[in-house]
């Protein structure tokens, strides 16, 4: 159980790290006003660079995504109420983030940013690329929020299981003192009665001394 939770947290954190690298471009269109043509060109150039990345990188990310989904679904097989609630919510958020990236981000990325016209940062930004650029930044934000929710649910699951363990410990009867007493009684040596022969020898020795005198 602990190993599966660790894998889920590591995979989710890895994917969040990948999404946070897009902050270079997304911050220019989401959090800065007014949005200038220079901001849009910088974002579009970043997205264009993503489309020209090595293909093996996509295979690595896909393998990590499958690993995370497999571990969450595996946890659901335990059938416990906590697993159904926390892992059920986790797989929903995880699946929503993956689906948005596959069906929204990647098609827009390769359809609109595979090739950019020659430009300078001061040139007017094409109106046809303005909406896809803003939508990509919004999609990245939604995926980041969903994966952050997965981390929050896994942390809540750990806290609830820890609270249940503490309650079980408090409810158990205090049998420590009785156990210690029983062990002490078992270990204590029994009293050894004095040997009759030794008593007779001591008595005879005393009588002989008196007769000699």
C-alpha positions in Angstrom: 0.0 0.0 0.0 2.7 2.5 1.0 4.7 1.7 -2.2 1.7 2.3 -4.4 0.9 5.7 -2.8 4.6 6.6 -3.1 4.5 5.8 -6.8 1.3 7.8 -7.4 2.8 10.8 -5.6 6.1 10.6 -7.5 4.3 10.3 -10.9 1.9 13.1 -10.2 4.8 15.4 -9.0 6.8 14.5 -12.1 3.8 15.5 -14.4 3.2 18.7 -12.4 6.9 19.5 -12.9 6.5 19.1 -16.7 3.5 21.4 -16.7 5.2 24.0 -14.6 7.9 24.3 -17.2 5.3 25.8 -19.5 5.0 28.7 -17.1 7.7 30.4 -19.2 5.0 30.9 -21.9 1.7 30.6 -20.0 2.5 33.3 -17.4 2.8 35.9 -20.3 -0.8 35.2 -21.5 -2.5 34.3 -18.2 -1.2 36.6 -15.6 0.2 39.7 -17.4 -2.0 42.5 -18.6 -2.3 43.9 -21.1 -1.4 41.0 -23.4 1.0 42.4 -26.0 2.0 41.0 -29.4 5.5 40.5 -27.9 4.0 38.2 -25.2 2.1 36.2 -27.8 5.1 35.8 -30.0 7.2 34.5 -27.1 4.5 32.0 -26.1 4.0 30.8 -29.7 7.8 30.4 -30.2 7.9 28.3 -27.0 5.1 26.1 -28.2 6.8 25.8 -31.6 9.9 24.5 -29.9 7.8 21.8 -28.1 6.6 20.4 -31.4 10.2 19.9 -32.5 11.4 18.0 -29.4 12.7 14.4 -29.7 10.1 11.7 -30.1 11.5 9.5 -27.3 10.6 12.2 -24.8 6.9 11.6 -25.6 7.4 7.9 -25.1 8.9 8.4 -21.7 6.1 10.7 -20.6 3.5 8.2 -21.8 5.1 5.4 -19.8 5.1 7.5 -16.7 1.4 8.4 -17.2 0.5 4.7 -17.6 2.5 3.8 -14.5 0.5 6.4 -12.4 -2.9 5.3 -13.8 -2.1 1.6 -13.1 -1.2 2.2 -9.5 -4.3 4.2 -8.8 -6.5 1.6 -10.4 -4.6 -1.1 -8.5 -5.4 0.6 -5.2 -9.1 0.6 -6.1 -9.1 -3.2 -6.2 -8.7 -3.4 -2.4 -12.4 -2.4 -2.1 -12.0 -0.4 1.1 -14.2 2.6 1.6 -11.3 5.0 1.9 -9.8 3.7 -1.3 -13.1 4.1 -3.2 -13.4 7.7 -2.0 -9.9 9.0 -2.3 -8.6 6.8 -5.1 -11.9 7.2 -7.0 -11.5 11.0 -6.9 -7.8 10.7 -7.8 -8.5 8.6 -10.9 -11.2 11.0 -12.0 -8.9 14.0 -11.7 -6.0 12.1 -13.2 -8.0 10.9 -16.1 -9.4 14.4 -16.7 -5.9 15.9 -16.8 -4.7 13.2 -19.2 -7.8 13.4 -21.4 -7.5 17.2 -21.7 -3.9 17.0 -22.6 -4.4 14.3 -25.3 -7.6 15.7 -26.8 -7.1 19.4 -26.4 -3.5 20.4 -25.9 -1.6 18.1 -28.3 -3.9 18.5 -31.3 -3.9 22.3 -30.9 -0.1 22.3 -30.4 0.7 20.3 -33.6 -2.0 21.9 -35.7 -1.2 25.5 -34.9 2.4 25.8 -33.8 4.3 23.3 -36.0 5.4 26.1 -38.2 5.5 29.9 -37.5 5.9 32.6 -40.1 9.1 34.7 -40.0 8.5 37.5 -37.5 10.0 40.0 -35.1 8.7 40.5 -31.6 7.4 43.9 -32.6 5.3 42.5 -35.5 1.6 42.1 -35.3 0.6 38.7 -34.0 -1.7 36.7 -36.4 -5.3 36.8 -35.3 -5.7 33.1 -36.2 -3.1 32.1 -33.6 -4.3 34.4 -30.8 -7.1 32.1 -29.5 -5.2 28.9 -29.7 -2.3 30.5 -27.7 -4.6 31.6 -25.0 -6.4 28.3 -24.9 -3.2 26.3 -24.5 -2.2 28.3 -21.5 -5.7 27.8 -19.9 -5.5 24.0 -20.6 -2.1 23.8 -19.0 -3.6 25.5 -15.9 -6.6 23.1 -15.7 -4.3 20.1 -16.0 -2.1 21.5 -13.2 -5.0 22.1 -10.9 -6.4 18.6 -11.5 -3.0 17.0 -10.7 -2.7 19.1 -7.6 -6.1 17.7 -6.6 -4.7 14.2 -6.9 -1.9 15.1 -4.5 -4.4 16.6 -2.1 -6.6 13.5 -2.2 -3.6 11.2 -1.6 -2.5 13.3 1.4 -6.1 13.2 2.7 -6.1 9.4 2.4 -2.8 9.1 4.3 -4.1 11.4 7.1 -7.4 9.4 7.4 -5.6 6.1 7.6 -3.3 7.5 10.3 -6.2 8.8 12.3 -7.9 5.4 12.1 -4.7 3.7 13.4 -4.6 6.2 16.3 -8.2 5.5 17.2 -7.6 1.8 17.2 -4.6 2.2 19.5 -6.7 4.4 21.9 -9.5 1.9 22.0 -7.3 -1.1 22.9 -7.5 -2.1 26.7 -4.5 -1.3 28.8 -3.1 -4.8 29.4 0.5 -3.8 29.8 0.5 -3.8 33.7 -1.1 -7.2 33.8 1.3 -8.7 31.3 4.3 -7.4 33.3 2.9 -8.8 36.5 2.3 -12.2 34.9 5.9 -12.3 33.5 7.3 -11.3 37.0 5.4 -14.1 38.7 6.6 -16.6 36.1 10.2 -15.5 36.4 10.4 -15.3 40.2 12.1 -18.4 41.7 10.2 -20.7 44.0 11.3 -21.0 47.7 13.5 -24.0 48.2 12.8 -25.9 51.4 15.7 -26.8 53.7 17.0 -30.4 53.3 16.2 -32.7 56.3 19.6 -34.3 56.3 21.3 -31.0 56.6 19.1 -30.1 59.6 19.9 -33.3 61.3 23.6 -32.9 60.8 23.5 -29.4 62.3 21.5 -30.7 65.3 23.9 -33.6 65.8 26.9 -31.4 65.7 25.5 -29.1 68.3 24.7 -32.0 70.7 28.2 -33.5 70.3 29.8 -30.2 71.2 27.8 -30.0 74.4 28.6 -33.6 75.5 32.4 -33.0 75.0 32.3 -30.1 77.3 
